[in-house]
Amino acid sequence: MIVTNPFSPGSLTRETINTVARGWWVLMLSGIVGVVAGGIILFTDWTVSQLVTFVGLLFIFRGVLTAVSLPVDGSMRSWAVAVGLLEVGIGIGVFTWPGPTLLVLALMIGWWVLFSGIMTTAGAITARDFLPYWGLMLAYGIIETLFAFWLIARPDVTLVATILAIGLWTMVYGVVQVILSFELKNLPRRLGTAASPVTSTRAAA
């Protein structure tokens, strides 16, 4: 998940910018895993139990990466830890659910994607004053939310539809993360001139 704090974005200081930028590789690694996993989901002949197990393990792995990352808006690391642990919990719930079905998988992922979409959208709007990529995050958050509503409202979901939906979402999610990782890497250079005025203004206040 692309973590932001929708309630209170972090302060824009040079130290915060540098700290966030140093974690760009975590976001890139998570994105690469997403792209690869999305391709595997799309081009593998799955049974329901195999798909459930794979998606559950994917959520656990991504949750761990989320937990060790820093929110892209510079807010407290504990926010990323909480979201990462929640994602790990979803993953464990997915593949340990007794008698897993497509409906269970669709509902659990659907509600998680809805949570992710709402948080991403709100976080992008809250941090729009200093996140150069907030528009991309906003668009992705809205798309995630719409996709979640579609997935939740499909009680008749088929295996093929589930594979296509989850595979494409995982792949697109990974691509967005890779793009944002480069933005994070270049954040000190892009916001370096803005950091000092903002910091001094806040200090004066």
C-alpha positions as CSV (number, residue, x, y, z in Angstrom):
1,M,0.0,0.0,0.0
2,I,1.2,3.6,-0.7
3,V,1.1,4.9,2.8
4,T,0.1,8.4,3.7
5,N,-1.5,9.9,6.8
6,P,-4.8,11.3,5.6
7,F,-5.4,13.1,8.9
8,S,-2.1,14.9,9.4
9,P,0.7,14.9,6.9
10,G,4.3,15.1,8.1
11,S,6.3,18.3,8.4
12,L,8.2,19.5,5.3
13,T,11.8,19.7,6.5
14,R,15.0,18.9,4.8
15,E,15.6,16.1,7.3
16,T,12.2,14.6,6.6
17,I,12.7,14.9,2.8
18,N,16.0,13.1,3.0
19,T,14.7,10.4,5.2
20,V,11.7,9.7,2.9
21,A,13.9,9.7,-0.1
22,R,16.3,7.1,1.4
23,G,13.4,4.6,1.5
24,W,12.7,4.8,-2.2
25,W,14.1,1.3,-2.8
26,V,11.5,-0.3,-0.5
27,L,8.7,1.2,-2.6
28,M,10.5,0.1,-5.8
29,L,11.0,-3.5,-4.5
30,S,7.4,-3.7,-3.5
31,G,6.4,-2.4,-7.0
32,I,8.6,-4.9,-8.8
33,V,7.1,-7.7,-6.7
34,G,3.7,-6.5,-7.6
35,V,4.4,-6.4,-11.4
36,V,5.9,-9.9,-11.3
37,A,3.2,-11.3,-9.1
38,G,0.5,-9.8,-11.3
39,G,2.0,-11.4,-14.3
40,I,2.2,-14.8,-12.5
41,I,-1.5,-14.5,-11.5
42,L,-2.6,-13.6,-15.1
43,F,-0.6,-16.3,-16.8
44,T,-0.9,-19.3,-14.5
45,D,-3.6,-22.0,-14.6
46,W,-4.9,-21.7,-11.0
47,T,-7.2,-23.7,-8.9
48,V,-9.2,-21.7,-6.3
49,S,-7.1,-23.0,-3.4
50,Q,-3.8,-22.3,-5.2
51,L,-4.9,-18.7,-6.1
52,V,-6.0,-18.1,-2.5
53,T,-2.7,-19.3,-1.1
54,F,-0.6,-17.3,-3.5
55,V,-2.6,-14.1,-2.9
56,G,-2.4,-14.6,0.8
57,L,1.4,-15.0,0.7
58,L,1.7,-11.9,-1.5
59,F,-0.3,-9.8,0.9
60,I,2.0,-11.0,3.8
61,F,5.2,-10.2,1.9
62,R,3.9,-6.7,0.8
63,G,2.7,-6.0,4.3
64,V,6.2,-6.7,5.7
65,L,7.6,-4.2,3.1
66,T,5.0,-1.7,4.0
67,A,5.8,-2.0,7.7
68,V,9.5,-1.2,7.2
69,S,8.8,1.7,4.9
70,L,8.2,5.4,5.7
71,P,4.9,7.1,4.7
72,V,5.6,9.0,1.5
73,D,4.2,12.2,3.1
74,G,6.8,12.1,5.9
75,S,4.3,11.3,8.6
76,M,5.2,9.0,11.6
77,R,6.7,5.6,10.8
78,S,4.2,4.0,13.2
79,W,1.5,4.7,10.6
80,A,3.3,2.5,8.1
81,V,3.8,-0.2,10.7
82,A,0.1,-0.3,11.5
83,V,-0.9,-0.4,7.9
84,G,1.7,-3.1,7.1
85,L,0.5,-5.3,10.0
86,L,-3.1,-4.9,8.9
87,E,-2.0,-6.0,5.4
88,V,-0.2,-9.0,6.9
89,G,-3.4,-9.9,8.8
90,I,-5.4,-9.8,5.6
91,G,-2.9,-12.1,4.0
92,I,-3.1,-14.6,6.8
93,G,-6.9,-14.4,6.9
94,V,-7.1,-15.1,3.1
95,F,-5.2,-18.3,3.0
96,T,-6.1,-19.7,6.5
97,W,-9.8,-19.2,5.9
98,P,-11.4,-22.7,6.2
99,G,-12.8,-23.8,2.9
100,P,-11.6,-20.8,0.9
101,T,-13.9,-19.7,-1.9
102,L,-13.8,-17.1,-4.7
103,L,-16.5,-15.1,-2.8
104,V,-14.4,-15.0,0.3
105,L,-11.3,-14.0,-1.7
106,A,-13.2,-11.3,-3.6
107,L,-14.8,-9.8,-0.5
108,M,-11.6,-9.7,1.6
109,I,-9.5,-8.2,-1.2
110,G,-12.4,-5.9,-2.2
111,W,-12.7,-4.4,1.3
112,W,-8.9,-4.1,1.6
113,V,-8.7,-2.3,-1.8
114,L,-11.6,0.0,-0.7
115,F,-9.6,0.9,2.4
116,S,-6.5,1.4,0.4
117,G,-8.2,3.5,-2.2
118,I,-9.9,5.8,0.4
119,M,-6.7,6.3,2.3
120,T,-4.6,7.0,-0.8
121,T,-7.2,9.5,-2.1
122,A,-7.4,11.3,1.3
123,G,-3.7,11.2,1.8
124,A,-3.0,12.7,-1.7
125,I,-5.5,15.6,-1.0
126,T,-4.1,16.3,2.5
127,A,-0.4,16.3,1.2
128,R,-1.1,18.0,-2.1
129,D,0.8,21.2,-1.1
130,F,4.2,19.5,-1.2
131,L,3.9,16.1,-2.9
132,P,4.8,16.6,-6.5
133,Y,3.1,13.3,-7.5
134,W,-0.1,13.8,-5.5
135,G,-2.2,13.9,-8.7
136,L,-1.1,10.4,-9.7
137,M,-1.9,9.2,-6.2
138,L,-5.3,10.8,-6.3
139,A,-6.2,9.2,-9.6
140,Y,-5.0,5.8,-8.5
141,G,-6.9,6.1,-5.2
142,I,-10.1,6.9,-7.0
143,I,-9.6,4.0,-9.5
144,E,-8.9,1.6,-6.5
145,T,-12.1,2.7,-4.8
146,L,-14.2,2.1,-8.0
147,F,-12.5,-1.3,-8.5
148,A,-13.2,-2.2,-4.9
149,F,-16.9,-1.5,-5.3
150,W,-17.0,-3.6,-8.4
151,L,-15.3,-6.5,-6.7
152,I,-17.5,-6.4,-3.6
153,A,-20.6,-6.3,-5.7
154,R,-19.8,-9.5,-7.6
155,P,-21.3,-12.4,-5.6
156,D,-21.3,-14.5,-8.9
157,V,-17.6,-13.9,-9.5
158,T,-15.9,-16.6,-11.6
159,L,-12.3,-17.9,-11.3
160,V,-11.4,-16.3,-14.7
161,A,-12.8,-12.9,-13.6
162,T,-11.1,-13.1,-10.3
163,I,-7.7,-13.9,-11.9
164,L,-8.1,-11.0,-14.4
165,A,-9.2,-8.5,-11.7
166,I,-6.6,-9.4,-9.1
167,G,-3.8,-9.9,-11.6
168,L,-4.4,-6.6,-13.4
169,W,-4.8,-4.7,-10.1
170,T,-1.6,-6.2,-8.6
171,M,0.3,-5.3,-11.8
172,V,-1.0,-1.7,-12.1
173,Y,-0.4,-1.2,-8.3
174,G,3.2,-2.3,-8.9
175,V,3.8,0.0,-11.8
176,V,2.4,3.0,-9.8
177,Q,4.8,2.1,-6.9
178,V,7.8,1.9,-9.2
179,I,6.9,5.3,-10.7
180,L,6.5,6.8,-7.2
181,S,9.8,5.3,-6.0
182,F,11.7,7.4,-8.6
183,E,9.8,10.4,-7.5
184,L,10.9,9.7,-3.9
185,K,14.5,9.2,-5.0
186,N,14.4,12.7,-6.6
187,L,12.4,14.4,-3.8
188,P,15.4,16.2,-2.2
189,R,16.4,17.7,-5.5
190,R,12.8,18.7,-6.5
191,L,11.8,20.1,-3.1
192,G,15.1,21.3,-1.9
193,T,14.4,25.0,-2.7
194,A,10.9,24.8,-1.1
195,A,12.0,23.1,2.2
196,S,13.8,26.1,3.7
197,P,11.0,28.6,3.3
198,V,8.3,26.3,4.5
199,T,10.4,25.2,7.5
200,S,11.3,28.8,8.5
201,T,7.7,29.9,8.1
202,R,6.6,27.1,10.5
203,A,9.3,27.9,12.9
204,A,8.3,31.5,13.0
205,A,4.7,30.6,13.6
